[in-house]
Amino acid sequence: MLKYFISAIIILACLFTGKLISYAFHLDFPSAIFGMLILFSLLMTGIVKHHTVLPCSAPLLKYMPLLFIPTLVGLIEHLGLLKDNLMIISLSVISSCIVTLAVVGLMFQKLNKPNL
Amino acid sequence: MIYIGIILTIVIFFVFKAIQNKTNWLILNPILLTMLLIMLILISTESTYSDYANSNLPLTLLLEPAIVALAVPLYKEFIYIKSQLNNILITCTLGVLSSTSTALCIAYMLGADNQIIASVAPNAVTSPIAMTLANSLGGIAALAAAIVILIGVLGAVFAHPFLKFIGVSDKAAQGLAMGSACHALGTARAVEINSKIGAFASVSLIISAVLTSIILPILYPLLMSVLKSI
């Protein structure tokens, strides 16, 4: 029980520190991602051991899809907008995906085999 | 009956997840199917979204702690890829720049408004991060997340054949490309194809997500002001 409590406290502490920084400096940067970077640096420096956060981080990551379904259903309030912009959205997103696949794939292949 | 909404979400999600585990078809994405079914239920019972959202508040509140928890896989991958870190960082940065700027520029040129542009820009990152990013840029979180998942389903099917078609034969490069362009679903497919492709896909999934969260809030206003001044 205690290990769940400790890992929950660490994760929440990182999140609130992230929120505090975002708020104090009036940044548009998503505060949860700040929290993630804080936890990441704690893990890298060894201040927090990876098995200490595991009791809470593992189930959170495992069921993450469940956590954003309610927000996703909010699309229901924007169906009109989606319909009006369907062409624009599909064109821009699909081409962006193709360009990224090509850029990343070819670039890394080139960097890894400089002789070819 | 405030609990109905949250019970609905959980039950439907696990049913679709069980179906997918049985059939192993990536097209039967449980997130997408759950979303569609709940939307149908809300429409047919004439319920309001705000009632449903209130009922699901406990789930939604856990999303931010879950994003923080993403630091754990990032940390694990970091140790694994240390020797190739530089090349991976360069490639993923390029990937992030190309995915966000391509989507943003095309949407802008086709005449989309700011709300739509901010929702398509983070199309290459994993949905919870795309949601927070779209929100902070003034887009629609739900739209951004739906786009991300659709791209993931498409990418899971077409990305690997496409990469082979354009001559990317290196397994590490294939994985990296699938993770950064098609995020979690591309990564799931990559793991199926080959464990090396899968490992690199999960590395680039998480590194691209972090890089996008750092780059996009700076790049978005910059590109928008450049595009508007042309």
Interface residues (C-beta under 8 A of the other chain):
Chain A: A8 I11 L12 C14 L15 G18 L27 D28 F29 P30 S31 A32 I33 G35 M36 L37 I38 L39 F40 L43 M44 H50 V53 L54 C56 S57 A58 L60 L61 M64 P65 L66 L67 F68 I69 P70 T71 L72 V73 G74 L75 I76 E77 H78 L81 L82 N85 M87 I88 I89 L91 S92 V93 I94 S95 S96 C97 I98 V99 T100 L101 A102 V103 V104 G105 L106 M107 F108 Q109 L111 N112 K113
Chain B: G5 T9 I10 F13 P30 I31 T34 M35 I38 M39 L42 I43 Y49 Y52 A53 N56 L59 T60 L62 L63 E64 P65 A66 I67 V68 A69 L70 A71 V72 P73 L74 Y75 K76 F78 Q84 N87 I88 I90 T91 C92 L94 G95 S98 S99 T100 T102 A103 L104 I106 A107 L110 G111 A112 Q115 I116 S119 V120 N123 A124 S127 P128 I129 M131 T132 L133 N135 S136 L137 I140 A141 A142 L143 A145 A146 I147 I149 L150 I151 L154 G155 A159 F162 L163 I166 G167 V168 S169 D170 A172 A173 Q174 L176 A177 M178 S180 A181 C182 S204 V210 S213 I214 P217
